[in-house]
Amino acid sequence: MLQDLDNASPAAQSMQERALALLFRLQEMTAFLLPELTALDPVRLREVAERRPELRDFRHMIDNVIRSRAHVLSAREEQLLAMAAPALESMDNAFFFHAQQRGSRPRRGGGRGRKPGES
């Protein structure tokens, strides 16, 4: 959040980079989870979630996992995708920084925002 206040701040940039590095490492280490969960029988997965009280809060997430089955890659492919995240994020950051230098306020996730002073 500090970087949102001042993109030129070296301290904010450093904290942002460390946080992203940790996020990317976590994504890489847990890339196997979604393929493993989607490999389970959906009925069995729902039954386990319903039966175990500590999993009841995760019912919505489990439903999302079941719905996404057709779109999940293998564990190795998910890991490769997670390993590519730093490079993909770098491209996004380069565009974001370039757009800011041109005086517009880009929104993360695509599209251009308004120039300062526009309503």
Backbone as JSON Lines, residues from 0, in Angstrom:
{"i":0,"aa":"M","n":[0.82,-1.19,0.0],"ca":[0.0,0.0,0.0],"c":[0.87,1.25,0.0]}
{"i":1,"aa":"L","n":[2.03,1.16,0.61],"ca":[2.91,2.31,0.64],"c":[3.31,2.72,-0.76]}
{"i":2,"aa":"Q","n":[3.49,1.76,-1.66],"ca":[3.88,2.08,-3.02],"c":[2.76,2.82,-3.75]}
{"i":3,"aa":"D","n":[1.53,2.59,-3.36],"ca":[0.42,3.32,-3.97],"c":[0.49,4.81,-3.66]}
{"i":4,"aa":"L","n":[1.1,5.16,-2.55],"ca":[1.25,6.57,-2.2],"c":[2.38,7.23,-2.96]}
{"i":5,"aa":"D","n":[3.48,6.49,-3.19],"ca":[4.63,7.07,-3.85],"c":[5.42,5.98,-4.57]}
{"i":6,"aa":"N","n":[5.21,5.87,-5.89],"ca":[5.9,4.85,-6.67],"c":[7.4,5.07,-6.76]}
{"i":7,"aa":"A","n":[7.86,6.27,-6.47],"ca":[9.28,6.57,-6.57],"c":[10.03,6.23,-5.28]}
{"i":8,"aa":"S","n":[9.33,5.85,-4.24],"ca":[9.95,5.56,-2.96],"c":[10.71,4.23,-3.01]}
{"i":9,"aa":"P","n":[12.04,4.26,-2.83],"ca":[12.81,3.02,-2.84],"c":[12.39,2.06,-1.72]}
{"i":10,"aa":"A","n":[12.06,2.59,-0.57],"ca":[11.64,1.73,0.54],"c":[10.34,1.01,0.2]}
{"i":11,"aa":"A","n":[9.39,1.74,-0.39],"ca":[8.11,1.14,-0.77],"c":[8.31,0.11,-1.88]}
{"i":12,"aa":"Q","n":[9.16,0.42,-2.85],"ca":[9.45,-0.52,-3.93],"c":[10.08,-1.79,-3.39]}
{"i":13,"aa":"S","n":[10.99,-1.64,-2.45],"ca":[11.67,-2.79,-1.87],"c":[10.69,-3.69,-1.11]}
{"i":14,"aa":"M","n":[9.82,-3.07,-0.32],"ca":[8.82,-3.86,0.41],"c":[7.86,-4.56,-0.55]}
{"i":15,"aa":"Q","n":[7.46,-3.85,-1.6],"ca":[6.56,-4.44,-2.6],"c":[7.24,-5.63,-3.27]}
{"i":16,"aa":"E","n":[8.49,-5.48,-3.64],"ca":[9.22,-6.57,-4.3],"c":[9.37,-7.77,-3.37]}
{"i":17,"aa":"R","n":[9.65,-7.52,-2.09],"ca":[9.78,-8.64,-1.14],"c":[8.45,-9.35,-0.96]}
{"i":18,"aa":"A","n":[7.38,-8.58,-0.86],"ca":[6.06,-9.18,-0.7],"c":[5.68,-10.02,-1.92]}
{"i":19,"aa":"L","n":[5.96,-9.48,-3.11],"ca":[5.65,-10.23,-4.33],"c":[6.5,-11.49,-4.43]}
{"i":20,"aa":"A","n":[7.77,-11.4,-4.04],"ca":[8.64,-12.58,-4.07],"c":[8.09,-13.67,-3.15]}
{"i":21,"aa":"L","n":[7.62,-13.28,-1.98],"ca":[7.03,-14.25,-1.06],"c":[5.75,-14.85,-1.64]}
{"i":22,"aa":"L","n":[4.93,-14.01,-2.25],"ca":[3.69,-14.49,-2.86],"c":[4.0,-15.48,-3.98]}
{"i":23,"aa":"F","n":[4.96,-15.14,-4.84],"ca":[5.3,-16.03,-5.95],"c":[5.86,-17.35,-5.44]}
{"i":24,"aa":"R","n":[6.67,-17.3,-4.39],"ca":[7.23,-18.52,-3.81],"c":[6.11,-19.39,-3.23]}
{"i":25,"aa":"L","n":[5.17,-18.77,-2.53],"ca":[4.03,-19.5,-1.98],"c":[3.2,-20.14,-3.09]}
{"i":26,"aa":"Q","n":[2.95,-19.39,-4.16],"ca":[2.18,-19.94,-5.28],"c":[2.9,-21.13,-5.91]}
{"i":27,"aa":"E","n":[4.22,-21.01,-6.04],"ca":[5.0,-22.1,-6.62],"c":[4.95,-23.34,-5.73]}
{"i":28,"aa":"M","n":[5.06,-23.12,-4.42],"ca":[5.07,-24.25,-3.47],"c":[3.71,-24.93,-3.35]}
{"i":29,"aa":"T","n":[2.64,-24.21,-3.6],"ca":[1.3,-24.78,-3.44],"c":[0.61,-25.06,-4.77]}
{"i":30,"aa":"A","n":[1.34,-24.99,-5.87],"ca":[0.75,-25.19,-7.2],"c":[0.13,-26.58,-7.36]}
{"i":31,"aa":"F","n":[0.58,-27.53,-6.59],"ca":[0.07,-28.9,-6.7],"c":[-1.33,-29.05,-6.1]}
{"i":32,"aa":"L","n":[-1.75,-28.13,-5.24],"ca":[-3.01,-28.31,-4.51],"c":[-4.24,-28.39,-5.41]}
{"i":33,"aa":"L","n":[-4.38,-27.44,-6.31],"ca":[-5.59,-27.42,-7.14],"c":[-5.69,-28.67,-8.02]}
{"i":34,"aa":"P","n":[-4.63,-29.11,-8.7],"ca":[-4.75,-30.36,-9.45],"c":[-5.08,-31.56,-8.57]}
{"i":35,"aa":"E","n":[-4.53,-31.6,-7.36],"ca":[-4.83,-32.71,-6.45],"c":[-6.3,-32.7,-6.03]}
{"i":36,"aa":"L","n":[-6.81,-31.51,-5.72],"ca":[-8.21,-31.42,-5.3],"c":[-9.16,-31.74,-6.44]}
{"i":37,"aa":"T","n":[-8.84,-31.28,-7.65],"ca":[-9.73,-31.55,-8.78],"c":[-9.67,-33.02,-9.21]}
{"i":38,"aa":"A","n":[-8.63,-33.74,-8.82],"ca":[-8.54,-35.17,-9.15],"c":[-9.47,-36.01,-8.27]}
{"i":39,"aa":"L","n":[-9.9,-35.45,-7.14],"ca":[-10.79,-36.19,-6.24],"c":[-12.2,-36.23,-6.8]}
{"i":40,"aa":"D","n":[-12.93,-37.24,-6.43],"ca":[-14.33,-37.35,-6.82],"c":[-15.11,-36.18,-6.2]}
{"i":41,"aa":"P","n":[-15.84,-35.42,-7.02],"ca":[-16.57,-34.26,-6.5],"c":[-17.56,-34.59,-5.39]}
{"i":42,"aa":"V","n":[-18.26,-35.71,-5.53],"ca":[-19.25,-36.1,-4.5],"c":[-18.52,-36.38,-3.18]}
{"i":43,"aa":"R","n":[-17.44,-37.1,-3.27],"ca":[-16.65,-37.42,-2.05],"c":[-16.1,-36.15,-1.42]}
{"i":44,"aa":"L","n":[-15.6,-35.25,-2.24],"ca":[-15.04,-33.99,-1.73],"c":[-16.1,-33.19,-0.98]}
{"i":45,"aa":"R","n":[-17.3,-33.11,-1.54],"ca":[-18.4,-32.4,-0.86],"c":[-18.79,-33.1,0.44]}
{"i":46,"aa":"E","n":[-18.82,-34.42,0.42],"ca":[-19.18,-35.18,1.63],"c":[-18.18,-34.91,2.75]}
{"i":47,"aa":"V","n":[-16.92,-34.93,2.43],"ca":[-15.89,-34.69,3.44],"c":[-16.02,-33.28,4.0]}
{"i":48,"aa":"A","n":[-16.27,-32.31,3.12],"ca":[-16.41,-30.92,3.57],"c":[-17.62,-30.75,4.49]}
{"i":49,"aa":"E","n":[-18.68,-31.46,4.21],"ca":[-19.89,-31.37,5.03],"c":[-19.72,-32.07,6.37]}
{"i":50,"aa":"R","n":[-19.03,-33.19,6.35],"ca":[-18.9,-34.01,7.56],"c":[-17.91,-33.42,8.56]}
{"i":51,"aa":"R","n":[-16.87,-32.77,8.09],"ca":[-15.84,-32.27,9.0],"c":[-16.1,-30.79,9.31]}
{"i":52,"aa":"P","n":[-16.39,-30.47,10.55],"ca":[-16.73,-29.09,10.92],"c":[-15.65,-28.07,10.55]}
{"i":53,"aa":"E","n":[-14.39,-28.46,10.63],"ca":[-13.32,-27.5,10.33],"c":[-13.24,-27.16,8.85]}
{"i":54,"aa":"L","n":[-13.94,-27.91,8.0],"ca":[-13.93,-27.62,6.56],"c":[-15.19,-26.92,6.08]}
{"i":55,"aa":"R","n":[-16.15,-26.76,6.95],"ca":[-17.43,-26.16,6.54],"c":[-17.27,-24.74,6.01]}
{"i":56,"aa":"D","n":[-16.32,-24.0,6.55],"ca":[-16.09,-22.63,6.08],"c":[-15.52,-22.61,4.66]}
{"i":57,"aa":"F","n":[-15.06,-23.75,4.17],"ca":[-14.44,-23.83,2.86],"c":[-15.37,-24.4,1.79]}
{"i":58,"aa":"R","n":[-16.65,-24.52,2.1],"ca":[-17.59,-25.1,1.15],"c":[-17.64,-24.33,-0.17]}
{"i":59,"aa":"H","n":[-17.66,-23.02,-0.09],"ca":[-17.71,-22.21,-1.32],"c":[-16.45,-22.43,-2.15]}
{"i":60,"aa":"M","n":[-15.3,-22.46,-1.5],"ca":[-14.05,-22.71,-2.2],"c":[-14.07,-24.1,-2.85]}
{"i":61,"aa":"I","n":[-14.58,-25.09,-2.14],"ca":[-14.66,-26.45,-2.69],"c":[-15.58,-26.49,-3.9]}
{"i":62,"aa":"D","n":[-16.7,-25.78,-3.83],"ca":[-17.59,-25.69,-5.0],"c":[-16.87,-25.06,-6.18]}
{"i":63,"aa":"N","n":[-16.08,-24.03,-5.93],"ca":[-15.31,-23.39,-7.0],"c":[-14.28,-24.36,-7.6]}
{"i":64,"aa":"V","n":[-13.63,-25.13,-6.74],"ca":[-12.67,-26.13,-7.21],"c":[-13.37,-27.14,-8.12]}
{"i":65,"aa":"I","n":[-14.52,-27.61,-7.7],"ca":[-15.26,-28.6,-8.5],"c":[-15.68,-28.0,-9.84]}
{"i":66,"aa":"R","n":[-16.16,-26.75,-9.84],"ca":[-16.57,-26.1,-11.08],"c":[-15.39,-25.87,-12.03]}
{"i":67,"aa":"S","n":[-14.19,-25.67,-11.49],"ca":[-13.03,-25.34,-12.33],"c":[-12.29,-26.56,-12.85]}
{"i":68,"aa":"R","n":[-12.78,-27.75,-12.55],"ca":[-12.09,-28.99,-12.92],"c":[-11.64,-29.03,-14.38]}
{"i":69,"aa":"A","n":[-12.49,-28.61,-15.27],"ca":[-12.17,-28.7,-16.71],"c":[-11.06,-27.73,-17.13]}
{"i":70,"aa":"H","n":[-10.75,-26.77,-16.28],"ca":[-9.79,-25.74,-16.66],"c":[-8.47,-25.82,-15.9]}
{"i":71,"aa":"V","n":[-8.31,-26.84,-15.08],"ca":[-7.11,-26.97,-14.26],"c":[-6.06,-27.77,-15.01]}
{"i":72,"aa":"L","n":[-4.84,-27.27,-14.96],"ca":[-3.72,-27.95,-15.6],"c":[-3.19,-29.06,-14.7]}
{"i":73,"aa":"S","n":[-2.24,-29.82,-15.2],"ca":[-1.6,-30.83,-14.37],"c":[-0.77,-30.14,-13.29]}
{"i":74,"aa":"A","n":[-0.35,-30.88,-12.28],"ca":[0.44,-30.3,-11.19],"c":[1.71,-29.66,-11.74]}
{"i":75,"aa":"R","n":[2.38,-30.33,-12.67],"ca":[3.63,-29.78,-13.23],"c":[3.35,-28.51,-14.04]}
{"i":76,"aa":"E","n":[2.28,-28.51,-14.82],"ca":[1.94,-27.32,-15.61],"c":[1.56,-26.15,-14.71]}
{"i":77,"aa":"E","n":[0.82,-26.43,-13.63],"ca":[0.47,-25.38,-12.67],"c":[1.73,-24.81,-12.02]}
{"i":78,"aa":"Q","n":[2.69,-25.69,-11.71],"ca":[3.94,-25.23,-11.11],"c":[4.72,-24.36,-12.08]}
{"i":79,"aa":"L","n":[4.79,-24.75,-13.35],"ca":[5.48,-23.94,-14.35],"c":[4.83,-22.58,-14.5]}
{"i":80,"aa":"L","n":[3.51,-22.56,-14.48],"ca":[2.79,-21.29,-14.57],"c":[3.1,-20.41,-13.36]}
{"i":81,"aa":"A","n":[3.14,-21.02,-12.18],"ca":[3.47,-20.26,-10.97],"c":[4.91,-19.73,-11.04]}
{"i":82,"aa":"M","n":[5.81,-20.53,-11.62],"ca":[7.2,-20.09,-11.74],"c":[7.33,-18.93,-12.72]}
{"i":83,"aa":"A","n":[6.42,-18.81,-13.68],"ca":[6.45,-17.73,-14.65],"c":[5.86,-16.43,-14.1]}
{"i":84,"aa":"A","n":[5.22,-16.5,-12.96],"ca":[4.53,-15.33,-12.4],"c":[5.44,-14.1,-12.25]}
{"i":85,"aa":"P","n":[6.68,-14.23,-11.77],"ca":[7.51,-13.03,-11.65],"c":[7.73,-12.32,-12.99]}
{"i":86,"aa":"A","n":[7.97,-13.08,-14.04],"ca":[8.18,-12.46,-15.35],"c":[6.9,-11.8,-15.85]}
{"i":87,"aa":"L","n":[5.78,-12.47,-15.66],"ca":[4.51,-11.91,-16.09],"c":[4.17,-10.66,-15.3]}
{"i":88,"aa":"E","n":[4.45,-10.66,-14.01],"ca":[4.2,-9.48,-13.17],"c":[5.11,-8.32,-13.58]}
{"i":89,"aa":"S","n":[6.33,-8.62,-13.99],"ca":[7.27,-7.58,-14.41],"c":[6.73,-6.84,-15.63]}
{"i":90,"aa":"M","n":[6.14,-7.58,-16.57],"ca":[5.56,-6.93,-17.75],"c":[4.4,-6.03,-17.34]}
{"i":91,"aa":"D","n":[3.57,-6.5,-16.44],"ca":[2.45,-5.71,-15.97],"c":[2.94,-4.44,-15.28]}
{"i":92,"aa":"N","n":[3.96,-4.58,-14.44],"ca":[4.51,-3.42,-13.75],"c":[5.13,-2.43,-14.71]}
{"i":93,"aa":"A","n":[5.79,-2.9,-15.76],"ca":[6.39,-2.0,-16.75],"c":[5.31,-1.18,-17.42]}
{"i":94,"aa":"F","n":[4.2,-1.8,-17.81],"ca":[3.1,-1.08,-18.43],"c":[2.49,-0.08,-17.45]}
{"i":95,"aa":"F","n":[2.29,-0.53,-16.23],"ca":[1.69,0.31,-15.2],"c":[2.54,1.56,-14.97]}
{"i":96,"aa":"F","n":[3.87,1.37,-14.84],"ca":[4.78,2.49,-14.62],"c":[4.78,3.43,-15.82]}
{"i":97,"aa":"H","n":[4.82,2.88,-17.04],"ca":[4.84,3.69,-18.25],"c":[3.57,4.53,-18.35]}
{"i":98,"aa":"A","n":[2.43,3.93,-18.07],"ca":[1.16,4.66,-18.14],"c":[1.12,5.78,-17.11]}
{"i":99,"aa":"Q","n":[1.68,5.54,-15.92],"ca":[1.72,6.59,-14.9],"c":[2.58,7.76,-15.35]}
{"i":100,"aa":"Q","n":[3.68,7.46,-16.0],"ca":[4.58,8.52,-16.46],"c":[3.91,9.38,-17.53]}
{"i":101,"aa":"R","n":[2.95,8.81,-18.26],"ca":[2.24,9.56,-19.3],"c":[1.1,10.39,-18.72]}
{"i":102,"aa":"G","n":[0.87,10.29,-17.43],"ca":[-0.13,11.14,-16.8],"c":[-1.5,10.53,-16.66]}
{"i":103,"aa":"S","n":[-1.65,9.26,-16.95],"ca":[-2.95,8.63,-16.75],"c":[-2.87,7.75,-15.52]}
{"i":104,"aa":"R","n":[-4.01,7.36,-15.05],"ca":[-4.07,6.48,-13.87],"c":[-4.58,5.12,-14.33]}
{"i":105,"aa":"P","n":[-3.67,4.22,-14.7],"ca":[-4.14,2.9,-15.15],"c":[-4.72,2.11,-14.01]}
{"i":106,"aa":"R","n":[-5.67,1.28,-14.35],"ca":[-6.24,0.38,-13.36],"c":[-5.59,-0.97,-13.53]}
{"i":107,"aa":"R","n":[-5.29,-1.61,-12.42],"ca":[-4.75,-2.97,-12.49],"c":[-5.8,-3.84,-13.16]}
{"i":108,"aa":"G","n":[-5.36,-4.71,-14.02],"ca":[-6.29,-5.61,-14.68],"c":[-6.74,-5.09,-16.03]}
{"i":109,"aa":"G","n":[-6.13,-4.03,-16.52],"ca":[-6.43,-3.56,-17.87],"c":[-7.23,-2.28,-17.88]}
{"i":110,"aa":"G","n":[-7.16,-1.62,-18.99],"ca":[-7.91,-0.38,-19.17],"c":[-7.16,0.82,-18.63]}
{"i":111,"aa":"R","n":[-7.56,1.99,-19.08],"ca":[-6.92,3.22,-18.64],"c":[-7.86,3.96,-17.71]}
{"i":112,"aa":"G","n":[-7.28,4.62,-16.79],"ca":[-8.07,5.43,-15.88],"c":[-8.14,6.86,-16.39]}
{"i":113,"aa":"R","n":[-8.59,7.75,-15.55],"ca":[-8.7,9.16,-15.93],"c":[-7.38,9.86,-15.67]}
{"i":114,"aa":"K","n":[-7.16,10.93,-16.41],"ca":[-6.0,11.78,-16.13],"c":[-6.29,12.58,-14.87]}
{"i":115,"aa":"P","n":[-5.25,12.96,-14.15],"ca":[-5.49,13.74,-12.93],"c":[-6.31,14.99,-13.25]}
{"i":116,"aa":"G","n":[-7.31,15.25,-12.44],"ca":[-8.16,16.42,-12.62],"c":[-9.42,16.15,-13.44]}
{"i":117,"aa":"E","n":[-9.46,15.01,-14.14],"ca":[-10.67,14.66,-14.89],"c":[-11.69,14.03,-13.96]}
{"i":118,"aa":"S","n":[-12.96,14.25,-14.27],"ca":[-13.99,13.58,-13.45],"c":[-14.77,12.61,-14.25]}
